[in-house]
Each structure stands twice: as structure tokens, then as C-alpha cells.
Amino acid sequence: MLRIATSAFPMNADIGSNARWIRRHLREAANAGAHVVHFPECALAGYAPSDRPNYDGFDWDELLRHSEGVRALAAELSIAVVMGSIHRLDYRKPHNSVYIIGPDGALLDRYDKLFVAGPADDQEELAHYCSGSHFCTFTLQGVTCGVLICHDYRYPELYRQYSRRGVQVMFHSFHAGGIAPGPWESMHAGTGAENHGHHHGVGTLPGITMPATMISMAANNYVWISASNSSRPQSCWGSIMVRPDGVIVGKVPRNRSGLLITDVDPSVQHYDSTRAWRDRAIDGVFHSGAAIDDPRAKDRTSF
């Protein structure tokens, strides 16, 4: 069994403030018997352009000092950490990354966001980050885990690749929070007020599509998904945990900080309607059962 603590806190541009929240949630998670704590996208460094306009003059020494402090506390508490941050590159923009720290404080791996959003010539993500080029899997308590970051959710092929790798739990870190009043109203207007009722009052595209896609990806790939999001107002949705059958089993309320504790037991079988044919679909065979050779099947222009 793997006990996961999914975090939500109001991250911002202040590295020290973010680090205090991370340390607080590490201690709370350890007290709750969690094996791992999962944090949002750029949780330690702050996310550009929402939390900070850019990384000009960024204090890399402070980031390193607090990163090492998280490692030391993880070792002290014997708890693993899946933490969003940024990774410095020598001559380019940084990676938007998630660090995986083992319960002994060892830095096990780093995932760099594969699909950084937007064209590079505007103020979306590619103006601030370099895209990654690798998948990241690791094992905790005998459970195979994988990592994705925010906009990666738009590419179901990534979940299929992790499915190929035998992943049982996905840690998907998001930043869909800290939205100012003007953009928040524009996001609401863009979805159409007449449509909000169809989505339980949720009125932003991230609030509609991100949790819905987590449900779909969990059920289509039979994986648990810990989806951690910033709680800084306005936040589009609260951190959630999704079961492999697509059922949300826990949620932190939107705009509120907190920890969601979930026990993952891979030996418990949940409903899986695509179990028989998923691997074949991934391999490019797009039908169930045996293909037939029948003249009437081939004639598609008559009744």
C-alpha cells in the first residue's frame, strides 16, 4: 500500500514562503503516516507568468538552499517528495520540473515538462521555460509511479506511454490558480454564463477540463491520479485524487490550502472496461475481437 498526501497551498513568487508551506505539509503528512507528499507545478520556485512575470534576476542560490532544506527534512521524516520547481540550465531558459526525492533524502530523478504551452513569441509558457525530452518513472512502496505537469494533460498519448511502462500511480502537478480579477472574469465570459450550470457552476476552462481529463485518463488507462493544484485565489479547482475507475475519492476545496490523504492498494481491483483491449489499442490495433473477412462488411455504400 502507498499512502499519498496531495498538497494544495497558495504558492507565489516568494521562495521562502513556498518553502515554509512545503515543510509544513511534509510534517503534517508524516504525522498522518503518508509515504509521499505531492506538490503543485513550480511549488517551490513560483510559476511564471502567474506568480511572477518572469525569472529575470531570479535568486538561484535561495532556490538551491531551500531545495536542499526539503531534501534534508524528507530524510529526517523518512518521507518521499514529488515537488514542482524549476531547473536551471547553463545558457537557456530553465526547465519547468518536478523533483522526486526519496524517503532517505536522495534525489531520485527529475521530470521536465514535455509540452510547455504556447508559442515562444508571446507571454505563455514557452517564453519562460524549455521543454523536456524524457518520461520519468520510479517506485515507492512497490508501486510504479509516473509524473506529468499541467498542460501535458492535453496529450493523452503521454498517459498511454506511461501505461506501456506499467505505471500504477500518476503524480500530475498543476498550476491553475493565482488568477487576477480581470482575467478571471474573462475566463468566465469565455465559457458562457449560460453553460456554467452544465458544469456544477464551474465557469473556467481549466476548472471544467482539467478535473474531467483526470477522470478520463484514470479510467482509460487504469491508473490512480494525484492531481495537485495551487490554492492561491482565484484557483480554478481544488487538488483531487482519482481512482483507476475514474471516481474522485477526495478533494481539497478550491481556494483553500490542505492535504488530501489517500491509501492506494494496487491489489484492490476496480472496474476496468478497457482491460481486455487497451494494450492492443496502444499497439495500433483498433478493434476488439477478431477481424472478419466478409463481402457485406466490405461493402459500405449499400444497406
VOBA-1610 file (N, C-alpha, C; in pm, whole numbers, padded with zeros to 5 digits, always signed):
BEGIN
Met+00084-00120+00000Met+00000+00000+00000Met+00087+00125+00000Leu+00042+00226-00073Leu+00111+00354-00079Leu+00016+00462-00028Arg+00054+00529+00080Arg-00027+00639+00132Arg+00026+00770+00077Ile-00060+00840+00004Ile-00023+00962-00067Ile-00087+01083+00000Ala-00008+01189+00018Ala-00059+01318+00064Ala-00052+01416-00053Thr-00167+01458-00102Thr-00174+01552-00214Thr-00194+01693-00159Ser-00102+01782-00192Ser-00098+01915-00131Ser-00168+02020-00215Ala-00223+02118-00146Ala-00271+02243-00208Ala-00231+02356-00116Phe-00159+02453-00168Phe-00126+02571-00087Phe-00113+02693-00178Pro-00121+02815-00122Pro-00122+02937-00204Pro+00018+02982-00244Met+00078+02910-00334Met+00214+02941-00379Met+00220+03078-00447Asn+00338+03141-00441Asn+00358+03273-00500Asn+00504+03289-00540Ala+00548+03411-00562Ala+00685+03436-00607Ala+00787+03430-00494Asp+00743+03422-00371Asp+00831+03422-00255Asp+00877+03278-00226Ile+01001+03247-00260Ile+01053+03112-00242Ile+01048+03070-00096Gly+01085+03162-00007Gly+01085+03131+00135Gly+00946+03096+00186Ser+00844+03171+00143Ser+00707+03143+00183Ser+00663+03007+00131Asn+00694+02977+00004Asn+00660+02847-00053Asn+00728+02734+00024Ala+00854+02756+00059Ala+00928+02654+00132Ala+00867+02627+00269Arg+00817+02731+00334Arg+00754+02711+00464Arg+00627+02626+00450Trp+00548+02651+00347Trp+00430+02569+00324Trp+00469+02424+00296Ile+00573+02406+00215Ile+00617+02270+00181Ile+00664+02197+00306Arg+00743+02262+00389Arg+00789+02198+00512Arg+00672+02167+00605Arg+00577+02260+00613Arg+00459+02237+00697Arg+00382+02114+00650His+00362+02102+00520His+00286+01988+00468His+00366+01858+00478Leu+00497+01866+00471Leu+00577+01746+00493Leu+00556+01693+00635Arg+00559+01782+00731Arg+00541+01739+00871Arg+00400+01685+00894Glu+00300+01754+00839Glu+00162+01707+00856Glu+00143+01571+00790Ala+00201+01552+00673Ala+00189+01425+00602Ala+00258+01314+00678Ala+00375+01343+00731Ala+00447+01242+00809Ala+00367+01202+00932Asn+00305+01299+00997Asn+00223+01269+01114Asn+00101+01184+01077Ala+00056+01196+00951Ala-00059+01118+00904Ala-00017+00981+00849Gly+00112+00952+00856Gly+00160+00822+00810Gly+00177+00811+00660Ala+00182+00925+00588Ala+00198+00922+00443Ala+00339+00877+00405His+00348+00811+00290His+00478+00770+00237His+00537+00876+00143Val+00449+00961+00085Val+00494+01058-00015Val+00401+01178-00011Val+00458+01297-00037Val+00380+01420-00048Val+00396+01473-00190His+00285+01509-00251His+00282+01557-00389His+00243+01704-00393Phe+00329+01786-00455Phe+00309+01931-00461Phe+00278+01979-00603Pro+00219+02100-00615Pro+00182+02152-00747Pro+00301+02190-00834Glu+00268+02229-00956Glu+00365+02278-01054Glu+00437+02402-00999Cys+00569+02403-01009Cys+00652+02516-00966Cys+00625+02556-00820Ala+00591+02457-00737Ala+00550+02485-00600Ala+00655+02563-00521Leu+00782+02530-00540Leu+00887+02597-00463Leu+00930+02728-00527Ala+00945+02729-00658Ala+01003+02846-00726Ala+00901+02954-00758Gly+00771+02918-00764Gly+00672+03012-00816Gly+00666+03002-00967Tyr+00546+03016-01021Tyr+00519+02990-01162Tyr+00511+03119-01242Ala+00580+03122-01356Ala+00570+03235-01449Ala+00477+03195-01563Pro+00387+03284-01606Pro+00379+03425-01568Pro+00278+03459-01459Ser+00215+03361-01395Ser+00108+03392-01299Ser+00161+03442-01165Asp+00254+03368-01103Asp+00305+03407-00972Asp+00410+03516-00982Arg+00483+03516-01091Arg+00587+03615-01115Arg+00591+03644-01264Pro+00623+03765-01307Pro+00619+03795-01451Pro+00721+03717-01532Asn+00836+03688-01472Asn+00943+03614-01540Asn+01047+03574-01435Tyr+01159+03520-01481Tyr+01265+03480-01389Tyr+01388+03570-01399Asp+01370+03690-01448Asp+01480+03786-01451Asp+01525+03816-01308Gly+01655+03808-01284Gly+01709+03835-01151Gly+01672+03731-01047Phe+01632+03613-01093Phe+01588+03509-01000Phe+01702+03468-00908Asp+01671+03443-00781Asp+01771+03407-00681Asp+01792+03256-00680Trp+01881+03208-00764Trp+01907+03065-00774Trp+01970+03008-00649Asp+02049+03089-00581Asp+02110+03042-00457Asp+02003+03015-00351Glu+01903+03102-00343Glu+01796+03080-00247Glu+01717+02954-00282Leu+01691+02936-00412Leu+01618+02815-00454Leu+01696+02690-00416Leu+01826+02690-00440Leu+01909+02574-00407Leu+01909+02550-00255Arg+01919+02656-00178Arg+01922+02642-00032Arg+01793+02578+00019His+01680+02623-00031His+01553+02566+00014His+01528+02427-00044Ser+01577+02402-00164Ser+01566+02267-00221Ser+01642+02167-00135Glu+01762+02204-00094Glu+01841+02117-00006Glu+01773+02102+00131Gly+01707+02209+00175Gly+01635+02200+00302Gly+01519+02101+00295Val+01450+02097+00181Val+01342+02000+00163Val+01399+01858+00163Arg+01511+01840+00096Arg+01576+01708+00095Arg+01612+01664+00236Ala+01667+01754+00312Ala+01709+01719+00448Ala+01588+01684+00535Leu+01479+01759+00520Leu+01361+01731+00600Leu+01296+01599+00557Ala+01298+01570+00427Ala+01245+01443+00379Ala+01320+01327+00444Ala+01452+01338+00451Ala+01532+01233+00514Ala+01503+01225+00664Glu+01488+01339+00729Glu+01459+01341+00873Glu+01325+01273+00902Leu+01226+01297+00816Leu+01091+01244+00838Leu+01069+01108+00771Ser+01168+01065+00692Ser+01156+00939+00616Ser+01033+00940+00527Ile+01018+01045+00448Ile+00904+01060+00359Ile+00952+01104+00221Ala+00892+01049+00117Ala+00928+01087-00020Ala+00856+01215-00058Val+00912+01286-00158Val+00858+01414-00201Val+00853+01418-00353Val+00739+01462-00407Val+00724+01488-00550Val+00692+01637-00559Met+00794+01717-00595Met+00787+01862-00576Met+00810+01939-00705Gly+00713+02024-00740Gly+00729+02113-00854Gly+00828+02224-00824Ser+00911+02257-00924Ser+01008+02365-00911Ser+01055+02400-01052Ile+01170+02463-01062Ile+01234+02487-01192Ile+01378+02438-01185His+01433+02403-01301His+01569+02351-01307His+01655+02441-01394Arg+01762+02491-01334Arg+01849+02586-01403Arg+01927+02519-01515Leu+01935+02585-01630Leu+02017+02541-01742Leu+02128+02643-01763Asp+02236+02602-01829Asp+02354+02689-01838Asp+02330+02813-01924Tyr+02270+02794-02042Tyr+02262+02907-02136Tyr+02121+02931-02189Arg+02022+02873-02126Arg+01886+02881-02177Arg+01788+02909-02064Lys+01662+02923-02103Lys+01555+02932-02003Lys+01554+02802-01922Pro+01501+02806-01800Pro+01501+02685-01717Pro+01397+02584-01765His+01409+02462-01715His+01303+02364-01728His+01196+02389-01622Asn+01073+02361-01657Asn+00963+02353-01561Asn+00962+02207-01515Ser+00996+02183-01389Ser+01032+02048-01346Ser+00958+02002-01222Val+00959+01871-01204Val+00918+01807-01078Val+01034+01721-01032Tyr+01079+01744-00909Tyr+01186+01664-00849Tyr+01126+01550-00767Ile+01187+01433-00778Ile+01146+01319-00697Ile+01255+01292-00595Ile+01219+01308-00468Ile+01312+01290-00357Ile+01268+01166-00279Gly+01361+01076-00255Gly+01331+00954-00182Gly+01318+00977-00033Pro+01266+00878+00040Pro+01249+00892+00185Pro+01381+00900+00261Asp+01492+00871+00192Asp+01623+00888+00254Asp+01687+01022+00217Gly+01611+01107+00145Gly+01662+01238+00104Gly+01737+01236-00027Ala+01753+01119-00089Ala+01825+01111-00217Ala+01739+01170-00329Leu+01802+01244-00420Leu+01732+01296-00537Leu+01727+01184-00641Leu+01609+01123-00657Leu+01596+01004-00740Leu+01588+01034-00888Asp+01519+01143-00924Asp+01500+01174-01065Asp+01438+01312-01076Arg+01425+01357-01201Arg+01360+01486-01228Arg+01281+01471-01358Tyr+01155+01514-01354Tyr+01075+01519-01476Tyr+01068+01663-01523Asp+01092+01685-01653Asp+01082+01817-01713Asp+00961+01820-01805Lys+00877+01919-01788Lys+00751+01930-01862Lys+00775+01914-02011Leu+00708+01817-02071Leu+00728+01787-02212Leu+00659+01889-02301Phe+00532+01916-02274Phe+00455+02008-02357Phe+00436+02140-02284Val+00535+02228-02301Val+00526+02363-02247Val+00434+02442-02340Ala+00335+02508-02285Ala+00225+02562-02365Ala+00262+02690-02439Gly+00198+02707-02555Gly+00200+02834-02625Gly+00317+02854-02718Pro+00303+02945-02814Pro+00416+02984-02899Pro+00519+03063-02820Ala+00644+03051-02858Ala+00753+03111-02779Ala+00757+03263-02791Asp+00684+03321-02888Asp+00695+03465-02909Asp+00589+03545-02832Asp+00515+03480-02742Asp+00422+03556-02660Asp+00453+03530-02513Gln+00360+03563-02425Gln+00387+03551-02282Gln+00334+03422-02221Glu+00306+03323-02303Glu+00271+03193-02248Glu+00399+03122-02203Glu+00387+02996-02171Glu+00495+02925-02102Glu+00626+02919-02179Leu+00620+02901-02309Leu+00745+02886-02385Leu+00831+03011-02382Ala+00774+03123-02339Ala+00856+03242-02319Ala+00943+03230-02195His+00913+03132-02108His+00979+03122-01978His+01052+02990-01955Tyr+01014+02884-02028Tyr+01068+02751-02000Tyr+01110+02679-02128Cys+01208+02590-02112Cys+01246+02497-02219Cys+01170+02366-02197Ser+01127+02305-02306Ser+01056+02177-02296Ser+01152+02064-02259Gly+01097+01963-02192Gly+01174+01845-02158Gly+01175+01744-02271Ser+01235+01627-02247Ser+01250+01528-02354Ser+01245+01384-02304His+01199+01362-02179His+01203+01226-02126His+01082+01199-02036Phe+01047+01072-02024Phe+00948+01028-01927Phe+01021+00995-01796Cys+00945+00985-01689Cys+01005+00963-01557Cys+00921+00864-01480Thr+00978+00749-01448Thr+00910+00650-01364Thr+00999+00618-01244Phe+00935+00583-01134Phe+01006+00547-01012Phe+00914+00459-00929Thr+00969+00397-00826Thr+00892+00302-00744Thr+00891+00348-00599Leu+00772+00349-00539Leu+00754+00378-00397Leu+00668+00268-00336Gln+00714+00206-00230Gln+00638+00101-00162Gln+00594-00008-00260Gly+00679-00037-00359Gly+00648-00140-00456Gly+00551-00097-00563Val+00511+00031-00565Val+00414+00083-00662Val+00490+00164-00767Thr+00464+00136-00895Thr+00529+00207-01004Thr+00457+00338-01031Cys+00533+00447-01032Cys+00477+00582-01040Cys+00533+00658-01161Gly+00455+00755-01208Gly+00499+00843-01316Gly+00460+00987-01286Val+00511+01080-01367Val+00492+01223-01343Val+00457+01296-01473Leu+00363+01389-01463Leu+00335+01484-01569Leu+00308+01620-01507Ile+00310+01725-01590Ile+00289+01861-01541Ile+00184+01931-01627Cys+00082+01980-01561Cys-00021+02071-01612Cys-00056+02048-01760His-00011+02133-01853His-00054+02130-01993His-00030+01995-02059Asp+00055+01912-02002Asp+00071+01776-02052Asp-00062+01701-02057Tyr-00160+01746-01976Tyr-00288+01675-01970Tyr-00362+01678-02103Arg-00327+01772-02190Arg-00393+01784-02319Arg-00348+01678-02420Tyr-00252+01596-02381Tyr-00192+01499-02474Tyr-00209+01358-02417Pro-00320+01291-02453Pro-00346+01157-02397Pro-00240+01055-02434Glu-00162+01084-02538Glu-00053+00995-02576Glu+00048+00978-02463Leu+00063+01080-02379Leu+00159+01071-02269Leu+00113+00969-02166Tyr-00016+00969-02137Tyr-00069+00868-02044Tyr-00055+00728-02104Arg-00073+00715-02234Arg-00057+00585-02298Arg+00088+00536-02286Gln+00182+00628-02298Gln+00323+00589-02283Gln+00352+00543-02141Tyr+00295+00612-02045Tyr+00314+00567-01907Tyr+00244+00433-01882Ser+00131+00411-01947Ser+00064+00282-01937Ser+00155+00171-01989Arg+00224+00196-02099Arg+00320+00099-02153Arg+00428+00063-02051Arg+00461+00161-01968Arg+00568+00142-01871Arg+00518+00081-01740Gly+00392+00042-01737Gly+00339-00027-01619Gly+00310+00062-01501Val+00290+00192-01525Val+00266+00286-01416Val+00130+00260-01351Gln+00127+00262-01219Gln+00004+00241-01141Gln-00049+00369-01078Val+00040+00464-01052Val+00001+00592-00994Val+00069+00704-01073Met-00012+00803-01114Met+00043+00922-01179Met+00036+01040-01083Phe+00146+01111-01072Phe+00150+01237-01000Phe+00146+01349-01104His+00032+01417-01113His+00014+01522-01214His+00006+01656-01142Ser+00110+01737-01156Ser+00119+01866-01087Ser+00065+01978-01176Phe-00023+02061-01120Phe-00086+02169-01195Phe-00059+02304-01131His-00074+02408-01213His-00085+02545-01163His-00200+02610-01238Ala-00316+02611-01175Ala-00433+02678-01231Ala-00493+02763-01119Gly-00413+02858-01074Gly-00453+02943-00962Gly-00381+03076-00968Gly-00409+03161-00871Gly-00348+03293-00867Gly-00394+03383-00980Ile-00520+03366-01022Ile-00570+03440-01138Ile-00633+03570-01091Ala-00587+03681-01148Ala-00634+03814-01109Ala-00779+03835-01152Pro-00848+03932-01090Pro-00991+03952-01118Pro-01024+03974-01265Gly-00944+04054-01336Gly-00973+04079-01476Gly-00968+03954-01562Pro-00856+03882-01560Pro-00850+03755-01635Pro-00954+03654-01589Trp-00983+03653-01458Trp-01083+03558-01407Trp-01219+03585-01471Glu-01258+03712-01479Glu-01386+03746-01541Glu-01386+03711-01690Ser-01273+03731-01756Ser-01263+03697-01899Ser-01276+03546-01919Met-01216+03468-01829Met-01226+03323-01838Met-01370+03277-01820His-01440+03340-01726His-01581+03307-01704His-01663+03342-01828Ala-01638+03460-01883Ala-01714+03504-02000Ala-01688+03412-02119Gly-01564+03364-02130Gly-01528+03280-02244Gly-01603+03148-02249Thr-01639+03095-02133Thr-01712+02968-02132Thr-01861+02988-02151Gly-01909+03110-02131Gly-02050+03139-02148Gly-02128+03112-02021Ala-02184+03217-01962Ala-02257+03202-01836Ala-02372+03102-01849Glu-02428+03093-01970Glu-02540+03001-01991Glu-02497+02855-01981Asn-02366+02830-01984Asn-02315+02693-01978Asn-02267+02651-01840His-02255+02746-01749His-02198+02716-01617His-02279+02610-01543Gly-02409+02615-01556Gly-02492+02520-01486Gly-02471+02376-01530His-02423+02360-01653His-02396+02224-01702His-02272+02165-01636His-02195+02248-01568His-02069+02204-01507His-02068+02234-01358His-02184+02220-01294His-02197+02239-01149His-02148+02375-01105Gly-02172+02476-01188Gly-02136+02612-01152Gly-01992+02649-01184Val-01912+02554-01230Val-01773+02584-01266Val-01772+02666-01394Gly-01698+02777-01394Gly-01708+02867-01507Gly-01580+02898-01581Thr-01474+02819-01561Thr-01350+02841-01635Thr-01311+02715-01710Leu-01241+02733-01819Leu-01196+02616-01896Leu-01107+02524-01813Pro-01007+02575-01740Pro-00929+02484-01658Pro-01013+02410-01554Gly-01109+02480-01493Gly-01194+02418-01394Gly-01282+02309-01451Ile-01318+02323-01578Ile-01401+02223-01644Ile-01316+02109-01698Thr-01211+02143-01772Thr-01139+02040-01849Thr-01034+01964-01770Met-00969+02028-01674Met-00859+01959-01604Met-00909+01844-01517Pro-01004+01866-01424Pro-01055+01753-01346Pro-01121+01647-01435Ala-01195+01693-01538Ala-01262+01597-01627Ala-01162+01508-01699Thr-01051+01567-01742Thr-00950+01488-01811Thr-00880+01392-01716Met-00861+01433-01590Met-00803+01341-01493Met-00893+01220-01473Ile-01024+01242-01469Ile-01119+01131-01458Ile-01105+01039-01578Ser-01101+01098-01696Ser-01092+01019-01819Ser-00960+00943-01828Met-00849+01010-01798Met-00719+00944-01808Met-00705+00832-01706Ala-00760+00851-01587Ala-00756+00745-01487Ala-00831+00623-01536Ala-00954+00643-01584Ala-01037+00531-01626Ala-00987+00466-01755Asn-00938+00545-01850Asn-00893+00489-01977Asn-00761+00414-01967Asn-00682+00448-01865Asn-00551+00385-01851Asn-00536+00301-01725Tyr-00642+00295-01646Tyr-00643+00223-01519Tyr-00523+00262-01432Val-00520+00390-01395Val-00417+00442-01304Val-00483+00529-01199Trp-00424+00529-01080Trp-00457+00631-00981Trp-00393+00762-01025Ile-00460+00874-01001Ile-00402+01005-01034Ile-00414+01098-00914Ser-00299+01143-00865Ser-00294+01251-00768Ser-00275+01379-00848Ala-00374+01469-00843Ala-00370+01594-00917Ala-00360+01709-00817Ser-00242+01767-00807Ser-00215+01871-00709Ser-00218+02007-00777Asn-00289+02103-00718Asn-00304+02234-00779Asn-00281+02345-00677Ser-00239+02460-00725Ser-00225+02578-00639Ser-00360+02618-00582Ser-00362+02660-00456Ser-00486+02706-00394Ser-00494+02858-00387Arg-00397+02927-00445Arg-00397+03073-00438Arg-00516+03129-00516Pro-00599+03214-00453Pro-00714+03270-00523Pro-00671+03358-00641Gln-00751+03360-00749Gln-00854+03261-00768Gln-00793+03133-00826Ser-00826+03022-00760Ser-00785+02892-00810Ser-00903+02832-00887Cys-00872+02763-00997Cys-00980+02712-01082Cys-01045+02587-01025Trp-00970+02511-00946Trp-01024+02387-00887Trp-00931+02342-00776Gly-00984+02259-00686Gly-00905+02210-00574Gly-00836+02079-00605Ser-00724+02053-00541Ser-00650+01928-00562Ser-00742+01807-00542Ile-00720+01705-00624Ile-00806+01587-00620Ile-00723+01459-00629Met-00787+01348-00587Met-00733+01214-00609Met-00839+01135-00684Val-00796+01068-00793Val-00888+00993-00878Val-00848+00846-00877Arg-00947+00760-00860Arg-00929+00616-00859Arg-00917+00562-01002Pro-00865+00440-01022Pro-00848+00388-01158Pro-00977+00366-01236Asp-01092+00370-01170Asp-01218+00359-01243Asp-01277+00496-01274Gly-01201+00604-01243Gly-01246+00739-01273Gly-01322+00807-01162Val-01333+00745-01047Val-01406+00803-00934Val-01314+00895-00855Ile-01357+01019-00832Ile-01284+01110-00744Ile-01309+01067-00600Val-01203+01033-00528Val-01218+00981-00392Val-01180+01084-00286Gly-01137+01202-00327Gly-01105+01307-00232Gly-01076+01438-00302Lys-01103+01548-00234Lys-01084+01680-00294Lys-01054+01781-00185Val-00959+01872-00212Val-00936+01989-00128Val-01021+02102-00187Pro-01103+02170-00108Pro-01187+02276-00163Pro-01105+02383-00235Arg-01161+02435-00342Arg-01097+02541-00420Arg-01065+02661-00331Asn-00947+02721-00355Asn-00901+02840-00282Asn-00866+02813-00136Arg-00856+02684-00100Arg-00819+02651+00038Arg-00696+02561+00038Ser-00606+02585+00132Ser-00489+02501+00146Ser-00525+02377+00227Gly-00450+02270+00205Gly-00475+02149+00281Gly-00403+02031+00222Leu-00416+01917+00291Leu-00358+01791+00246Leu-00469+01689+00228Leu-00463+01618+00118Leu-00557+01510+00091Leu-00483+01378+00108Ile-00524+01296+00204Ile-00457+01170+00233Ile-00535+01056+00169Thr-00465+00974+00089Thr-00529+00864+00017Thr-00442+00739+00026Asp-00504+00626+00057Asp-00435+00497+00056Asp-00458+00429-00079Val-00348+00398-00146Val-00353+00329-00275Val-00312+00184-00253Asp-00403+00092-00279Asp-00376-00051-00266Asp-00394-00115-00404Pro-00284-00139-00476Pro-00296-00194-00612Pro-00360-00332-00618Ser-00367-00403-00505Ser-00426-00536-00506Ser-00579-00531-00513Val-00637-00415-00484Val-00783-00399-00492Val-00820-00371-00638Gln-00906-00455-00695Gln-00944-00441-00835Gln-01067-00352-00849His-01053-00246-00927His-01165-00158-00958His-01216-00188-01100Tyr-01332-00135-01132Tyr-01391-00159-01264Tyr-01297-00108-01373Asp-01279-00189-01476Asp-01187-00154-01584Asp-01244-00207-01716Ser-01323-00124-01784Ser-01395-00170-01903Ser-01303-00191-02024Thr-01184-00135-02022Thr-01095-00147-02138Thr-00979-00244-02115Arg-00987-00319-02008Arg-00876-00406-01971Arg-00840-00506-02082Ala-00942-00563-02148Ala-00917-00670-02244Ala-00845-00621-02369Trp-00866-00493-02408Trp-00818-00448-02539Trp-00728-00325-02533Arg-00700-00273-02413Arg-00621-00150-02404Arg-00483-00164-02468Asp-00412-00270-02435Asp-00277-00286-02487Asp-00278-00297-02640Arg-00380-00361-02694Arg-00387-00374-02838Arg-00414-00239-02903Ala-00500-00159-02842Ala-00525-00024-02895Ala-00397+00060-02892Ile-00322+00049-02783Ile-00196+00123-02773Ile-00100+00080-02883Asp-00105-00049-02920Asp-00019-00102-03026Asp-00071-00074-03166Gly-00187-00006-03177Gly-00237+00033-03308Gly-00336-00062-03370Val-00388-00158-03295Val-00493-00248-03345Val-00625-00193-03293Phe-00704-00134-03383Phe-00818-00054-03340Phe-00951-00126-03354His-00960-00244-03295His-01087-00313-03282His-01071-00422-03177Ser-01183-00464-03121Ser-01181-00577-03029Ser-01215-00704-03105Gly-01188-00818-03043Gly-01219-00945-03107Gly-01136-00970-03231Ala-01185-01061-03318Ala-01114-01098-03440Ala-01169-01021-03559Ala-01079-00977-03647Ala-01123-00912-03770Ala-01191-01014-03860Ile-01295-00972-03934Ile-01369-01064-04020Ile-01344-01034-04166Asp-01361-01136-04249Asp-01349-01123-04394Asp-01484-01161-04454Asp-01564-01060-04483Asp-01700-01083-04531Asp-01733-00978-04636Pro-01785-01017-04752Pro-01815-00919-04859Pro-01909-00808-04814Arg-02009-00843-04733Arg-02102-00740-04692Arg-02041-00642-04591Ala-01939-00689-04520Ala-01868-00597-04431Ala-01788-00496-04511Lys-01736-00539-04626Lys-01652-00451-04708Lys-01734-00354-04791Asp-01859-00388-04820Asp-01946-00301-04898Asp-02010-00198-04805Arg-01957-00075-04809Arg-02003+00029-04718Arg-02093+00134-04785Thr-02136+00106-04905Thr-02221+00202-04977Thr-02359+00145-05009Ser-02397+00037-04939Ser-02532-00017-04956Ser-02587-00058-04822Phe-02722-00067-04814Phe-02786-00107-04689Phe-02783-00259-04673
//
